[in-house]
Amino acid sequence: MNVIICYDIATTKRRNKIAALLESYGIRANYSVFELDISERDFAFIKAKLTSLIEPKRDKILFYRICKTCLAKSESLGDGKIFAPLDTYV
């Protein structure tokens, strides 16, 4: 599944731990935005791990599931490139 995860984390220490976790599963699209192509099992693990890392009253993490059809219609302006999951390479 393709997922976009973005966050707003209050402290640098928590923010660095979260970024390190997400970088191990996907690519950084922007400073606090990551694109992942992961299994449902990995998604559940990541979500549980992130839940244990945040302070819910101060931090926020958003998860956007992107279907293959929507991903194929995505566009980019400027230097950025659209996420290309491994199973779509030719």
PDB file of N, CA, C and O in Angstrom, chain B, residues numbered from 101:
ATOM      1  N   MET B 101       0.840  -1.179   0.000  1.00  0.00           N
ATOM      2  CA  MET B 101       0.000   0.000   0.000  1.00  0.00           C
ATOM      3  C   MET B 101       0.881   1.236   0.000  1.00  0.00           C
ATOM      4  O   MET B 101       1.979   1.230   0.556  1.00  0.00           O
ATOM      5  N   ASN B 102       0.398   2.282  -0.619  1.00  0.00           N
ATOM      6  CA  ASN B 102       1.130   3.548  -0.655  1.00  0.00           C
ATOM      7  C   ASN B 102       0.535   4.465   0.393  1.00  0.00           C
ATOM      8  O   ASN B 102      -0.682   4.618   0.492  1.00  0.00           O
ATOM      9  N   VAL B 103       1.407   5.067   1.165  1.00  0.00           N
ATOM     10  CA  VAL B 103       0.937   5.933   2.233  1.00  0.00           C
ATOM     11  C   VAL B 103       1.839   7.157   2.337  1.00  0.00           C
ATOM     12  O   VAL B 103       3.057   7.070   2.178  1.00  0.00           O
ATOM     13  N   ILE B 104       1.218   8.287   2.605  1.00  0.00           N
ATOM     14  CA  ILE B 104       1.939   9.519   2.887  1.00  0.00           C
ATOM     15  C   ILE B 104       1.782   9.746   4.387  1.00  0.00           C
ATOM     16  O   ILE B 104       0.669   9.723   4.912  1.00  0.00           O
ATOM     17  N   ILE B 105       2.900   9.964   5.072  1.00  0.00           N
ATOM     18  CA  ILE B 105       2.865  10.253   6.498  1.00  0.00           C
ATOM     19  C   ILE B 105       3.536  11.605   6.711  1.00  0.00           C
ATOM     20  O   ILE B 105       4.667  11.828   6.281  1.00  0.00           O
ATOM     21  N   CYS B 106       2.824  12.495   7.378  1.00  0.00           N
ATOM     22  CA  CYS B 106       3.395  13.797   7.688  1.00  0.00           C
ATOM     23  C   CYS B 106       3.165  14.090   9.166  1.00  0.00           C
ATOM     24  O   CYS B 106       2.243  13.564   9.789  1.00  0.00           O
ATOM     25  N   TYR B 107       4.024  14.936   9.703  1.00  0.00           N
ATOM     26  CA  TYR B 107       3.947  15.165  11.139  1.00  0.00           C
ATOM     27  C   TYR B 107       4.292  16.591  11.519  1.00  0.00           C
ATOM     28  O   TYR B 107       4.924  17.332  10.766  1.00  0.00           O
ATOM     29  N   ASP B 108       3.851  16.945  12.718  1.00  0.00           N
ATOM     30  CA  ASP B 108       4.231  18.181  13.378  1.00  0.00           C
ATOM     31  C   ASP B 108       4.563  17.765  14.808  1.00  0.00           C
ATOM     32  O   ASP B 108       3.666  17.506  15.610  1.00  0.00           O
ATOM     33  N   ILE B 109       5.844  17.702  15.121  1.00  0.00           N
ATOM     34  CA  ILE B 109       6.324  17.192  16.402  1.00  0.00           C
ATOM     35  C   ILE B 109       6.991  18.331  17.163  1.00  0.00           C
ATOM     36  O   ILE B 109       7.812  19.061  16.609  1.00  0.00           O
ATOM     37  N   ALA B 110       6.633  18.478  18.433  1.00  0.00           N
ATOM     38  CA  ALA B 110       7.055  19.632  19.224  1.00  0.00           C
ATOM     39  C   ALA B 110       8.540  19.650  19.588  1.00  0.00           C
ATOM     40  O   ALA B 110       9.137  20.725  19.637  1.00  0.00           O
ATOM     41  N   THR B 111       9.148  18.500  19.841  1.00  0.00           N
ATOM     42  CA  THR B 111      10.542  18.514  20.284  1.00  0.00           C
ATOM     43  C   THR B 111      11.465  17.845  19.276  1.00  0.00           C
ATOM     44  O   THR B 111      11.072  16.914  18.573  1.00  0.00           O
ATOM     45  N   THR B 112      12.679  18.329  19.219  1.00  0.00           N
ATOM     46  CA  THR B 112      13.666  17.818  18.265  1.00  0.00           C
ATOM     47  C   THR B 112      13.991  16.352  18.521  1.00  0.00           C
ATOM     48  O   THR B 112      14.124  15.581  17.571  1.00  0.00           O
ATOM     49  N   LYS B 113      14.119  15.955  19.767  1.00  0.00           N
ATOM     50  CA  LYS B 113      14.461  14.568  20.102  1.00  0.00           C
ATOM     51  C   LYS B 113      13.409  13.593  19.565  1.00  0.00           C
ATOM     52  O   LYS B 113      13.757  12.594  18.936  1.00  0.00           O
ATOM     53  N   ARG B 114      12.123  13.878  19.810  1.00  0.00           N
ATOM     54  CA  ARG B 114      11.050  13.006  19.291  1.00  0.00           C
ATOM     55  C   ARG B 114      10.990  13.085  17.770  1.00  0.00           C
ATOM     56  O   ARG B 114      10.803  12.070  17.099  1.00  0.00           O
ATOM     57  N   ARG B 115      11.148  14.279  17.234  1.00  0.00           N
ATOM     58  CA  ARG B 115      11.105  14.468  15.779  1.00  0.00           C
ATOM     59  C   ARG B 115      12.198  13.658  15.089  1.00  0.00           C
ATOM     60  O   ARG B 115      11.947  13.058  14.044  1.00  0.00           O
ATOM     61  N   ASN B 116      13.397  13.629  15.649  1.00  0.00           N
ATOM     62  CA  ASN B 116      14.496  12.848  15.071  1.00  0.00           C
ATOM     63  C   ASN B 116      14.231  11.350  15.123  1.00  0.00           C
ATOM     64  O   ASN B 116      14.551  10.631  14.176  1.00  0.00           O
ATOM     65  N   LYS B 117      13.654  10.876  16.214  1.00  0.00           N
ATOM     66  CA  LYS B 117      13.328   9.443  16.325  1.00  0.00           C
ATOM     67  C   LYS B 117      12.270   9.053  15.291  1.00  0.00           C
ATOM     68  O   LYS B 117      12.359   7.998  14.663  1.00  0.00           O
ATOM     69  N   ILE B 118      11.283   9.908  15.127  1.00  0.00           N
ATOM     70  CA  ILE B 118      10.215   9.634  14.161  1.00  0.00           C
ATOM     71  C   ILE B 118      10.758   9.669  12.738  1.00  0.00           C
ATOM     72  O   ILE B 118      10.426   8.804  11.927  1.00  0.00           O
ATOM     73  N   ALA B 119      11.579  10.645  12.433  1.00  0.00           N
ATOM     74  CA  ALA B 119      12.170  10.741  11.094  1.00  0.00           C
ATOM     75  C   ALA B 119      13.027   9.515  10.797  1.00  0.00           C
ATOM     76  O   ALA B 119      12.970   8.976   9.691  1.00  0.00           O
ATOM     77  N   ALA B 120      13.814   9.070  11.763  1.00  0.00           N
ATOM     78  CA  ALA B 120      14.664   7.892  11.560  1.00  0.00           C
ATOM     79  C   ALA B 120      13.819   6.652  11.282  1.00  0.00           C
ATOM     80  O   ALA B 120      14.154   5.855  10.406  1.00  0.00           O
ATOM     81  N   LEU B 121      12.739   6.489  12.016  1.00  0.00           N
ATOM     82  CA  LEU B 121      11.851   5.348  11.783  1.00  0.00           C
ATOM     83  C   LEU B 121      11.273   5.397  10.374  1.00  0.00           C
ATOM     84  O   LEU B 121      11.313   4.401   9.651  1.00  0.00           O
ATOM     85  N   LEU B 122      10.738   6.544   9.982  1.00  0.00           N
ATOM     86  CA  LEU B 122      10.107   6.662   8.667  1.00  0.00           C
ATOM     87  C   LEU B 122      11.115   6.539   7.530  1.00  0.00           C
ATOM     88  O   LEU B 122      10.791   5.984   6.480  1.00  0.00           O
ATOM     89  N   GLU B 123      12.326   7.045   7.720  1.00  0.00           N
ATOM     90  CA  GLU B 123      13.361   6.905   6.692  1.00  0.00           C
ATOM     91  C   GLU B 123      13.756   5.454   6.475  1.00  0.00           C
ATOM     92  O   GLU B 123      14.242   5.103   5.399  1.00  0.00           O
ATOM     93  N   SER B 124      13.557   4.611   7.468  1.00  0.00           N
ATOM     94  CA  SER B 124      13.897   3.194   7.309  1.00  0.00           C
ATOM     95  C   SER B 124      12.835   2.441   6.508  1.00  0.00           C
ATOM     96  O   SER B 124      13.055   1.294   6.118  1.00  0.00           O
ATOM     97  N   TYR B 125      11.688   3.072   6.259  1.00  0.00           N
ATOM     98  CA  TYR B 125      10.607   2.427   5.510  1.00  0.00           C
ATOM     99  C   TYR B 125      10.261   3.131   4.202  1.00  0.00           C
ATOM    100  O   TYR B 125       9.610   2.540   3.341  1.00  0.00           O
ATOM    101  N   GLY B 126      10.680   4.371   4.041  1.00  0.00           N
ATOM    102  CA  GLY B 126      10.273   5.106   2.851  1.00  0.00           C
ATOM    103  C   GLY B 126      11.245   6.217   2.531  1.00  0.00           C
ATOM    104  O   GLY B 126      12.391   6.226   2.980  1.00  0.00           O
ATOM    105  N   ILE B 127      10.750   7.161   1.736  1.00  0.00           N
ATOM    106  CA  ILE B 127      11.608   8.279   1.332  1.00  0.00           C
ATOM    107  C   ILE B 127      11.013   9.590   1.841  1.00  0.00           C
ATOM    108  O   ILE B 127       9.798   9.731   1.978  1.00  0.00           O
ATOM    109  N   ARG B 128      11.889  10.530   2.111  1.00  0.00           N
ATOM    110  CA  ARG B 128      11.469  11.847   2.575  1.00  0.00           C
ATOM    111  C   ARG B 128      11.089  12.673   1.350  1.00  0.00           C
ATOM    112  O   ARG B 128      11.916  12.907   0.469  1.00  0.00           O
ATOM    113  N   ALA B 129       9.833  13.114   1.301  1.00  0.00           N
ATOM    114  CA  ALA B 129       9.359  13.949   0.199  1.00  0.00           C
ATOM    115  C   ALA B 129       9.557  15.422   0.515  1.00  0.00           C
ATOM    116  O   ALA B 129       9.739  16.246  -0.381  1.00  0.00           O
ATOM    117  N   ASN B 130       9.520  15.735   1.788  1.00  0.00           N
ATOM    118  CA  ASN B 130       9.712  17.091   2.282  1.00  0.00           C
ATOM    119  C   ASN B 130      10.190  16.954   3.714  1.00  0.00           C
ATOM    120  O   ASN B 130      10.296  15.835   4.217  1.00  0.00           O
ATOM    121  N   TYR B 131      10.480  18.052   4.379  1.00  0.00           N
ATOM    122  CA  TYR B 131      11.086  17.957   5.704  1.00  0.00           C
ATOM    123  C   TYR B 131      10.287  17.070   6.659  1.00  0.00           C
ATOM    124  O   TYR B 131      10.876  16.242   7.354  1.00  0.00           O
ATOM    125  N   SER B 132       8.989  17.219   6.711  1.00  0.00           N
ATOM    126  CA  SER B 132       8.177  16.422   7.626  1.00  0.00           C
ATOM    127  C   SER B 132       7.147  15.556   6.894  1.00  0.00           C
ATOM    128  O   SER B 132       6.092  15.239   7.443  1.00  0.00           O
ATOM    129  N   VAL B 133       7.458  15.180   5.661  1.00  0.00           N
ATOM    130  CA  VAL B 133       6.545  14.376   4.841  1.00  0.00           C
ATOM    131  C   VAL B 133       7.313  13.188   4.261  1.00  0.00           C
ATOM    132  O   VAL B 133       8.381  13.349   3.670  1.00  0.00           O
ATOM    133  N   PHE B 134       6.748  11.995   4.441  1.00  0.00           N
ATOM    134  CA  PHE B 134       7.383  10.774   3.942  1.00  0.00           C
ATOM    135  C   PHE B 134       6.414   9.997   3.064  1.00  0.00           C
ATOM    136  O   PHE B 134       5.209   9.971   3.316  1.00  0.00           O
ATOM    137  N   GLU B 135       6.963   9.360   2.022  1.00  0.00           N
ATOM    138  CA  GLU B 135       6.198   8.508   1.114  1.00  0.00           C
ATOM    139  C   GLU B 135       6.669   7.079   1.338  1.00  0.00           C
ATOM    140  O   GLU B 135       7.866   6.794   1.291  1.00  0.00           O
ATOM    141  N   LEU B 136       5.716   6.183   1.581  1.00  0.00           N
ATOM    142  CA  LEU B 136       6.051   4.792   1.861  1.00  0.00           C
ATOM    143  C   LEU B 136       5.250   3.857   0.975  1.00  0.00           C
ATOM    144  O   LEU B 136       4.087   4.122   0.668  1.00  0.00           O
ATOM    145  N   ASP B 137       5.865   2.782   0.573  1.00  0.00           N
ATOM    146  CA  ASP B 137       5.205   1.675  -0.125  1.00  0.00           C
ATOM    147  C   ASP B 137       5.430   0.465   0.777  1.00  0.00           C
ATOM    148  O   ASP B 137       6.487  -0.165   0.727  1.00  0.00           O
ATOM    149  N   ILE B 138       4.434   0.143   1.602  1.00  0.00           N
ATOM    150  CA  ILE B 138       4.598  -0.852   2.655  1.00  0.00           C
ATOM    151  C   ILE B 138       3.420  -1.812   2.713  1.00  0.00           C
ATOM    152  O   ILE B 138       2.371  -1.568   2.117  1.00  0.00           O
ATOM    153  N   SER B 139       3.607  -2.891   3.430  1.00  0.00           N
ATOM    154  CA  SER B 139       2.527  -3.859   3.641  1.00  0.00           C
ATOM    155  C   SER B 139       1.619  -3.369   4.774  1.00  0.00           C
ATOM    156  O   SER B 139       1.987  -2.472   5.533  1.00  0.00           O
ATOM    157  N   GLU B 140       0.441  -3.964   4.874  1.00  0.00           N
ATOM    158  CA  GLU B 140      -0.476  -3.637   5.971  1.00  0.00           C
ATOM    159  C   GLU B 140       0.178  -3.949   7.314  1.00  0.00           C
ATOM    160  O   GLU B 140      -0.012  -3.219   8.286  1.00  0.00           O
ATOM    161  N   ARG B 141       0.946  -5.030   7.364  1.00  0.00           N
ATOM    162  CA  ARG B 141       1.640  -5.422   8.599  1.00  0.00           C
ATOM    163  C   ARG B 141       2.656  -4.350   9.011  1.00  0.00           C
ATOM    164  O   ARG B 141       2.722  -3.970  10.180  1.00  0.00           O
ATOM    165  N   ASP B 142       3.447  -3.867   8.047  1.00  0.00           N
ATOM    166  CA  ASP B 142       4.403  -2.804   8.340  1.00  0.00           C
ATOM    167  C   ASP B 142       3.685  -1.520   8.769  1.00  0.00           C
ATOM    168  O   ASP B 142       4.139  -0.818   9.672  1.00  0.00           O
ATOM    169  N   PHE B 143       2.564  -1.224   8.112  1.00  0.00           N
ATOM    170  CA  PHE B 143       1.795  -0.037   8.470  1.00  0.00           C
ATOM    171  C   PHE B 143       1.339  -0.114   9.921  1.00  0.00           C
ATOM    172  O   PHE B 143       1.459   0.860  10.664  1.00  0.00           O
ATOM    173  N   ALA B 144       0.818  -1.265  10.326  1.00  0.00           N
ATOM    174  CA  ALA B 144       0.368  -1.450  11.713  1.00  0.00           C
ATOM    175  C   ALA B 144       1.533  -1.281  12.688  1.00  0.00           C
ATOM    176  O   ALA B 144       1.386  -0.653  13.736  1.00  0.00           O
ATOM    177  N   PHE B 145       2.697  -1.848  12.335  1.00  0.00           N
ATOM    178  CA  PHE B 145       3.873  -1.724  13.194  1.00  0.00           C
ATOM    179  C   PHE B 145       4.309  -0.261  13.314  1.00  0.00           C
ATOM    180  O   PHE B 145       4.548   0.230  14.417  1.00  0.00           O
ATOM    181  N   ILE B 146       4.409   0.424  12.183  1.00  0.00           N
ATOM    182  CA  ILE B 146       4.844   1.824  12.173  1.00  0.00           C
ATOM    183  C   ILE B 146       3.882   2.686  12.982  1.00  0.00           C
ATOM    184  O   ILE B 146       4.310   3.522  13.778  1.00  0.00           O
ATOM    185  N   LYS B 147       2.594   2.482  12.779  1.00  0.00           N
ATOM    186  CA  LYS B 147       1.591   3.266  13.496  1.00  0.00           C
ATOM    187  C   LYS B 147       1.699   3.042  15.006  1.00  0.00           C
ATOM    188  O   LYS B 147       1.615   3.994  15.781  1.00  0.00           O
ATOM    189  N   ALA B 148       1.883   1.793  15.422  1.00  0.00           N
ATOM    190  CA  ALA B 148       2.034   1.486  16.848  1.00  0.00           C
ATOM    191  C   ALA B 148       3.304   2.120  17.415  1.00  0.00           C
ATOM    192  O   ALA B 148       3.294   2.671  18.515  1.00  0.00           O
ATOM    193  N   LYS B 149       4.387   2.036  16.661  1.00  0.00           N
ATOM    194  CA  LYS B 149       5.654   2.614  17.113  1.00  0.00           C
ATOM    195  C   LYS B 149       5.539   4.133  17.219  1.00  0.00           C
ATOM    196  O   LYS B 149       6.002   4.724  18.195  1.00  0.00           O
ATOM    197  N   LEU B 150       4.932   4.760  16.232  1.00  0.00           N
ATOM    198  CA  LEU B 150       4.755   6.208  16.272  1.00  0.00           C
ATOM    199  C   LEU B 150       3.874   6.625  17.449  1.00  0.00           C
ATOM    200  O   LEU B 150       4.129   7.644  18.092  1.00  0.00           O
ATOM    201  N   THR B 151       2.849   5.841  17.724  1.00  0.00           N
ATOM    202  CA  THR B 151       1.972   6.116  18.859  1.00  0.00           C
ATOM    203  C   THR B 151       2.759   6.135  20.161  1.00  0.00           C
ATOM    204  O   THR B 151       2.504   6.955  21.043  1.00  0.00           O
ATOM    205  N   SER B 152       3.720   5.221  20.272  1.00  0.00           N
ATOM    206  CA  SER B 152       4.526   5.155  21.498  1.00  0.00           C
ATOM    207  C   SER B 152       5.552   6.287  21.591  1.00  0.00           C
ATOM    208  O   SER B 152       6.049   6.581  22.679  1.00  0.00           O
ATOM    209  N   LEU B 153       5.871   6.918  20.473  1.00  0.00           N
ATOM    210  CA  LEU B 153       6.889   7.975  20.458  1.00  0.00           C
ATOM    211  C   LEU B 153       6.338   9.379  20.688  1.00  0.00           C
ATOM    212  O   LEU B 153       7.053  10.253  21.178  1.00  0.00           O
ATOM    213  N   ILE B 154       5.087   9.597  20.342  1.00  0.00           N
ATOM    214  CA  ILE B 154       4.563  10.967  20.392  1.00  0.00           C
ATOM    215  C   ILE B 154       3.981  11.321  21.756  1.00  0.00           C
ATOM    216  O   ILE B 154       3.692  10.463  22.589  1.00  0.00           O
ATOM    217  N   GLU B 155       3.828  12.614  21.937  1.00  0.00           N
ATOM    218  CA  GLU B 155       3.086  13.156  23.071  1.00  0.00           C
ATOM    219  C   GLU B 155       1.778  13.691  22.483  1.00  0.00           C
ATOM    220  O   GLU B 155       1.760  14.778  21.904  1.00  0.00           O
ATOM    221  N   PRO B 156       0.680  12.932  22.629  1.00  0.00           N
ATOM    222  CA  PRO B 156      -0.560  13.236  21.911  1.00  0.00           C
ATOM    223  C   PRO B 156      -1.111  14.656  22.071  1.00  0.00           C
ATOM    224  O   PRO B 156      -1.755  15.169  21.156  1.00  0.00           O
ATOM    225  N   LYS B 157      -0.872  15.287  23.199  1.00  0.00           N
ATOM    226  CA  LYS B 157      -1.409  16.635  23.396  1.00  0.00           C
ATOM    227  C   LYS B 157      -0.569  17.719  22.721  1.00  0.00           C
ATOM    228  O   LYS B 157      -1.012  18.861  22.599  1.00  0.00           O
ATOM    229  N   ARG B 158       0.646  17.364  22.282  1.00  0.00           N
ATOM    230  CA  ARG B 158       1.533  18.353  21.657  1.00  0.00           C
ATOM    231  C   ARG B 158       1.908  18.021  20.216  1.00  0.00           C
ATOM    232  O   ARG B 158       2.266  18.916  19.450  1.00  0.00           O
ATOM    233  N   ASP B 159       1.831  16.750  19.839  1.00  0.00           N
ATOM    234  CA  ASP B 159       2.289  16.293  18.525  1.00  0.00           C
ATOM    235  C   ASP B 159       1.119  15.846  17.659  1.00  0.00           C
ATOM    236  O   ASP B 159       0.032  15.545  18.152  1.00  0.00           O
ATOM    237  N   LYS B 160       1.374  15.811  16.349  1.00  0.00           N
ATOM    238  CA  LYS B 160       0.348  15.334  15.413  1.00  0.00           C
ATOM    239  C   LYS B 160       1.034  14.580  14.274  1.00  0.00           C
ATOM    240  O   LYS B 160       2.036  15.035  13.722  1.00  0.00           O
ATOM    241  N   ILE B 161       0.469  13.416  13.934  1.00  0.00           N
ATOM    242  CA  ILE B 161       0.941  12.648  12.777  1.00  0.00           C
ATOM    243  C   ILE B 161      -0.289  12.316  11.931  1.00  0.00           C
ATOM    244  O   ILE B 161      -1.301  11.845  12.448  1.00  0.00           O
ATOM    245  N   LEU B 162      -0.189  12.566  10.631  1.00  0.00           N
ATOM    246  CA  LEU B 162      -1.280  12.297   9.700  1.00  0.00           C
ATOM    247  C   LEU B 162      -0.876  11.182   8.741  1.00  0.00           C
ATOM    248  O   LEU B 162       0.267  11.129   8.286  1.00  0.00           O
ATOM    249  N   PHE B 163      -1.821  10.294   8.436  1.00  0.00           N
ATOM    250  CA  PHE B 163      -1.607   9.176   7.520  1.00  0.00           C
ATOM    251  C   PHE B 163      -2.588   9.308   6.357  1.00  0.00           C
ATOM    252  O   PHE B 163      -3.797   9.404   6.568  1.00  0.00           O
ATOM    253  N   TYR B 164      -2.071   9.313   5.141  1.00  0.00           N
ATOM    254  CA  TYR B 164      -2.904   9.385   3.944  1.00  0.00           C
ATOM    255  C   TYR B 164      -2.623   8.156   3.085  1.00  0.00           C
ATOM    256  O   TYR B 164      -1.523   8.001   2.552  1.00  0.00           O
ATOM    257  N   ARG B 165      -3.609   7.295   2.954  1.00  0.00           N
ATOM    258  CA  ARG B 165      -3.467   6.136   2.074  1.00  0.00           C
ATOM    259  C   ARG B 165      -3.740   6.597   0.644  1.00  0.00           C
ATOM    260  O   ARG B 165      -4.726   7.286   0.386  1.00  0.00           O
ATOM    261  N   ILE B 166      -2.874   6.219  -0.271  1.00  0.00           N
ATOM    262  CA  ILE B 166      -2.990   6.646  -1.660  1.00  0.00           C
ATOM    263  C   ILE B 166      -3.191   5.412  -2.535  1.00  0.00           C
ATOM    264  O   ILE B 166      -2.328   4.535  -2.579  1.00  0.00           O
ATOM    265  N   CYS B 167      -4.323   5.342  -3.229  1.00  0.00           N
ATOM    266  CA  CYS B 167      -4.565   4.196  -4.099  1.00  0.00           C
ATOM    267  C   CYS B 167      -3.682   4.289  -5.350  1.00  0.00           C
ATOM    268  O   CYS B 167      -3.207   5.370  -5.698  1.00  0.00           O
ATOM    269  N   LYS B 168      -3.470   3.181  -6.005  1.00  0.00           N
ATOM    270  CA  LYS B 168      -2.595   3.144  -7.193  1.00  0.00           C
ATOM    271  C   LYS B 168      -3.118   4.063  -8.297  1.00  0.00           C
ATOM    272  O   LYS B 168      -2.332   4.698  -9.001  1.00  0.00           O
ATOM    273  N   THR B 169      -4.437   4.134  -8.451  1.00  0.00           N
ATOM    274  CA  THR B 169      -5.026   4.992  -9.476  1.00  0.00           C
ATOM    275  C   THR B 169      -4.727   6.459  -9.186  1.00  0.00           C
ATOM    276  O   THR B 169      -4.347   7.216 -10.079  1.00  0.00           O
ATOM    277  N   CYS B 170      -4.902   6.848  -7.935  1.00  0.00           N
ATOM    278  CA  CYS B 170      -4.623   8.248  -7.548  1.00  0.00           C
ATOM    279  C   CYS B 170      -3.141   8.553  -7.661  1.00  0.00           C
ATOM    280  O   CYS B 170      -2.762   9.642  -8.094  1.00  0.00           O
ATOM    281  N   LEU B 171      -2.300   7.606  -7.278  1.00  0.00           N
ATOM    282  CA  LEU B 171      -0.859   7.808  -7.369  1.00  0.00           C
ATOM    283  C   LEU B 171      -0.437   8.037  -8.816  1.00  0.00           C
ATOM    284  O   LEU B 171       0.422   8.874  -9.094  1.00  0.00           O
ATOM    285  N   ALA B 172      -1.043   7.294  -9.733  1.00  0.00           N
ATOM    286  CA  ALA B 172      -0.710   7.428 -11.151  1.00  0.00           C
ATOM    287  C   ALA B 172      -1.112   8.801 -11.704  1.00  0.00           C
ATOM    288  O   ALA B 172      -0.542   9.259 -12.694  1.00  0.00           O
ATOM    289  N   LYS B 173      -2.085   9.453 -11.074  1.00  0.00           N
ATOM    290  CA  LYS B 173      -2.550  10.768 -11.531  1.00  0.00           C
ATOM    291  C   LYS B 173      -1.840  11.924 -10.824  1.00  0.00           C
ATOM    292  O   LYS B 173      -2.131  13.088 -11.100  1.00  0.00           O
ATOM    293  N   SER B 174      -0.923  11.617  -9.923  1.00  0.00           N
ATOM    294  CA  SER B 174      -0.222  12.651  -9.168  1.00  0.00           C
ATOM    295  C   SER B 174       0.681  13.473 -10.075  1.00  0.00           C
ATOM    296  O   SER B 174       1.174  12.982 -11.091  1.00  0.00           O
ATOM    297  N   GLU B 175       0.889  14.723  -9.700  1.00  0.00           N
ATOM    298  CA  GLU B 175       1.727  15.627 -10.478  1.00  0.00           C
ATOM    299  C   GLU B 175       2.703  16.345  -9.563  1.00  0.00           C
ATOM    300  O   GLU B 175       2.510  16.399  -8.348  1.00  0.00           O
ATOM    301  N   SER B 176       3.741  16.889 -10.150  1.00  0.00           N
ATOM    302  CA  SER B 176       4.738  17.632  -9.399  1.00  0.00           C
ATOM    303  C   SER B 176       5.142  18.879 -10.174  1.00  0.00           C
ATOM    304  O   SER B 176       5.220  18.863 -11.402  1.00  0.00           O
ATOM    305  N   LEU B 177       5.396  19.951  -9.448  1.00  0.00           N
ATOM    306  CA  LEU B 177       5.928  21.170 -10.042  1.00  0.00           C
ATOM    307  C   LEU B 177       7.290  21.435  -9.423  1.00  0.00           C
ATOM    308  O   LEU B 177       7.498  21.149  -8.244  1.00  0.00           O
ATOM    309  N   GLY B 178       8.194  21.961 -10.176  1.00  0.00           N
ATOM    310  CA  GLY B 178       9.508  22.272  -9.637  1.00  0.00           C
ATOM    311  C   GLY B 178      10.412  21.059  -9.591  1.00  0.00           C
ATOM    312  O   GLY B 178      10.291  20.141 -10.402  1.00  0.00           O
ATOM    313  N   ASP B 179      11.317  21.069  -8.633  1.00  0.00           N
ATOM    314  CA  ASP B 179      12.369  20.062  -8.541  1.00  0.00           C
ATOM    315  C   ASP B 179      11.890  18.714  -8.009  1.00  0.00           C
ATOM    316  O   ASP B 179      12.586  17.714  -8.183  1.00  0.00           O
ATOM    317  N   GLY B 180      10.735  18.656  -7.372  1.00  0.00           N
ATOM    318  CA  GLY B 180      10.262  17.425  -6.757  1.00  0.00           C
ATOM    319  C   GLY B 180       9.853  16.373  -7.768  1.00  0.00           C
ATOM    320  O   GLY B 180       9.457  16.684  -8.892  1.00  0.00           O
ATOM    321  N   LYS B 181       9.954  15.131  -7.350  1.00  0.00           N
ATOM    322  CA  LYS B 181       9.515  14.012  -8.180  1.00  0.00           C
ATOM    323  C   LYS B 181       8.401  13.269  -7.454  1.00  0.00           C
ATOM    324  O   LYS B 181       8.367  13.222  -6.225  1.00  0.00           O
ATOM    325  N   ILE B 182       7.503  12.699  -8.219  1.00  0.00           N
ATOM    326  CA  ILE B 182       6.416  11.907  -7.657  1.00  0.00           C
ATOM    327  C   ILE B 182       6.959  10.556  -7.213  1.00  0.00           C
ATOM    328  O   ILE B 182       7.779   9.940  -7.893  1.00  0.00           O
ATOM    329  N   PHE B 183       6.489  10.121  -6.072  1.00  0.00           N
ATOM    330  CA  PHE B 183       6.861   8.823  -5.515  1.00  0.00           C
ATOM    331  C   PHE B 183       6.552   7.713  -6.518  1.00  0.00           C
ATOM    332  O   PHE B 183       5.459   7.674  -7.084  1.00  0.00           O
ATOM    333  N   ALA B 184       7.498   6.821  -6.737  1.00  0.00           N
ATOM    334  CA  ALA B 184       7.320   5.685  -7.647  1.00  0.00           C
ATOM    335  C   ALA B 184       7.588   4.394  -6.884  1.00  0.00           C
ATOM    336  O   ALA B 184       8.742   3.992  -6.736  1.00  0.00           O
ATOM    337  N   PRO B 185       6.515   3.729  -6.388  1.00  0.00           N
ATOM    338  CA  PRO B 185       6.713   2.472  -5.664  1.00  0.00           C
ATOM    339  C   PRO B 185       7.462   1.460  -6.518  1.00  0.00           C
ATOM    340  O   PRO B 185       7.381   1.492  -7.746  1.00  0.00           O
ATOM    341  N   LEU B 186       8.177   0.576  -5.874  1.00  0.00           N
ATOM    342  CA  LEU B 186       9.009  -0.402  -6.586  1.00  0.00           C
ATOM    343  C   LEU B 186       8.230  -1.279  -7.549  1.00  0.00           C
ATOM    344  O   LEU B 186       8.751  -1.650  -8.600  1.00  0.00           O
ATOM    345  N   ASP B 187       6.972  -1.623  -7.207  1.00  0.00           N
ATOM    346  CA  ASP B 187       6.231  -2.519  -8.086  1.00  0.00           C
ATOM    347  C   ASP B 187       5.735  -1.844  -9.353  1.00  0.00           C
ATOM    348  O   ASP B 187       5.123  -2.505 -10.192  1.00  0.00           O
ATOM    349  N   THR B 188       5.979  -0.542  -9.523  1.00  0.00           N
ATOM    350  CA  THR B 188       5.545   0.138 -10.744  1.00  0.00           C
ATOM    351  C   THR B 188       6.699   0.416 -11.695  1.00  0.00           C
ATOM    352  O   THR B 188       6.483   0.994 -12.760  1.00  0.00           O
ATOM    353  N   TYR B 189       7.918   0.022 -11.343  1.00  0.00           N
ATOM    354  CA  TYR B 189       9.045   0.226 -12.250  1.00  0.00           C
ATOM    355  C   TYR B 189       8.936  -0.702 -13.450  1.00  0.00           C
ATOM    356  O   TYR B 189       8.479  -1.839 -13.329  1.00  0.00           O
ATOM    357  N   VAL B 190       9.363  -0.207 -14.615  1.00  0.00           N
ATOM    358  CA  VAL B 190       9.330  -1.004 -15.844  1.00  0.00           C
ATOM    359  C   VAL B 190      10.727  -1.406 -16.195  1.00  0.00           C
ATOM    360  O   VAL B 190      10.940  -2.087 -17.198  1.00  0.00           O
TER     361      VAL B 190
END
